[in-house]
Amino acid sequence: IIATAAYLQYNKLINENKSVLNSLSSMVNGTFEVIKGFHFGVNALKKFQCNICSWQGNKFCDFYTGFDHVYRNAVCPSCYSHPRHRAYYVYLEQVLAKFNSNIKLLHFSPEMSIERFLTSHPKVDYLSVDLDPAKAMRKEDITSLSFNDASFDIIICMHVFEHICDDKKAMQEVFRV
């Protein structure tokens, strides 16, 4: 019942704000085309290119949200990265380049495309965690982490908090470690 009510509320919000969302979507897609000269979408030859796996082709795959919305040309057919992953990749390359020594990085509910990059990076001591031990290197509950205070230099946690009942406790734990 709660999920249905949330779905109905979400659809109402989407329908009431379609023009705003379309404008935001256009702005975001335009932003993702070039960050620091690197093309996320269309390159100079009007071909699509993934900055994570270097795949090139005529288009990315469409992403169907399940809420009557489709993000066109969003998903890389090779590594399954989304625009947010490709943006994260550029950001992480810049951040990791600033470290002189190895860093400890904790990744919640790891995305495959980002995980491959981080596990192969020479400066990263990488650990992925999830409630489902089959999806990560270690099982952890984000609301009750087993790590000591200040155990990690970087923590990645994308699209997780919205699934946590006690999100405040989860954020306290992430901040703690």
N, C-alpha and C positions, 0 to 999 in steps of 0.2 A: 504494500500500500504506500509506504513512504517513497519507494523507488518510482512508483507510478505518479505520485503527486509531484515529485521532483522533475520527472520527465515532462509532465504537463506544464509545470511552471517554466521549465527551460524552453519548451516550444513556444509558449506565450511570449517570453522575453525575446526569443529569436524573431518571431513574426512581427512584434511591435518595433523592433530595432533593425529590420533587414537593411534599410538604406545605410544606417550607420555601420553595420557589420560589413556590408559590401565595400564601403569606403575604406574601412580599416583593412579589410582583406586586400584591396588594391594597393594600399599604402605599404602593408607588410610585404606583399609579393614584390613590389618594386624595390623595397629595401633589401630583400634577400637576393636580388639579381646581382648586385655588386656591393661587396664590403671589402674595403681596401683593395679594390681592383680585381678581386677574385670573383668570378662568376659562379653563382649558385644555380642559376637557371640557364638562360640562353647565352652561349658564348658568341664571339664575333662571327662565327660561321653559321649562326642560327641553329646550333646543335646544343642539346642539353648535356651537361657534364656534372658529375658528382665529385666534389672536392675530397670526399673521404676515400672512396674506392677507385676513383679515376674513370668510372664508367662514362661512356659517351654514346649518345643516340639521338633519335629524332624527338623523343619526349620522355618525361618521367611518367610514372603511373599515377592515375587519379586515386585520391584517398576519400573513401566514403565514410562519413562520420556516423551514420546511422540515425541522424537527426535531420534528415532531408537537406543535407548540405554536402557538397562535394568540393574538395580542394583539387583543382585541376593541376596536372603536372607537378605533383608534390613528392611522390615516393620514388626513390631510386630502385629500379628493378633488380639491381645487383646486390646491394648491401641493405636495402629496405630503409635507408635513412630518410627522414623527413626534413623539411627546411630547418626546424629547430635544431636537429642533430648536426646539420651542416654548419649552422651558425655557431653552435657549441664547439665544433671541431676547430674553427678558425680562432675562436676565443681561447680555447685550451692550448692551442699551439703557441699563441702569444704569451699566455701566462706561464706555461711550462718553460719557455725559453728564458724567462727571467730568473729561474732557480739555478743556483750553482751546484747544488747537491741534490741527492734523491729526495723525493717528497713522498709522504704517505697519503694515499688517496682512498677515500671510502665512497663507494657508488651504490646507492639504493636502487633496487629494482632495475638492474642494468639493461640498457638498450644495446642490442647486439653490435650495431655499427660503431658506437662510441667505445664499447668494451674492447673490441678488437684493437682499436687505436691505442687505448690506454695500457692494455696488457703488453703490447709490443714496444711501448715507449721506454727508452733506456733510463730516464730519470724518475720513473714512477714505480713506487712500491704499491701495487694495486690490490684492493680487496673489494669484491662485490658481495652484497648481502640482500636477502629477501626473506619473506616469511616462508616461501616455498623453496626448500633446499635444492630442488632440481633446476631452479632458475638462476642460481648464484653460487658463489664459492662457499658461502657460509649462511646458515639460517640465523636471522636476528629479527627481533621485534623492535620496530623503530621507537616504540614508547617505553622500552626497557632494554637499553643497549648494554652489552656486557663489557664494553671498552672502558679504559681509564679516562679520566678527564684529559682534554687536550691531546688525544692520541693521533689526530690526523691534521694534515696541513690543508687539504682540500676535501670538501664533501660535495658530491653530486647527488641531487635528489629532485628528479623531474617527474611531475605528474604522479606524486605519491600522497601528499598531504590531504588531497581531496577524498582519499579513500580511507582515511584514519578517523575513527570516532572521536578520539581524544587528541586532536591535532595540536593543541597547545602543549600537551605533554611530549608529543613527538618532536615539536620544534625545540623544546627545552633540552631534550636529549641530544638532538643534532648539534645544538649550540654548545652543549657540554663537552662533547667528544671532539 
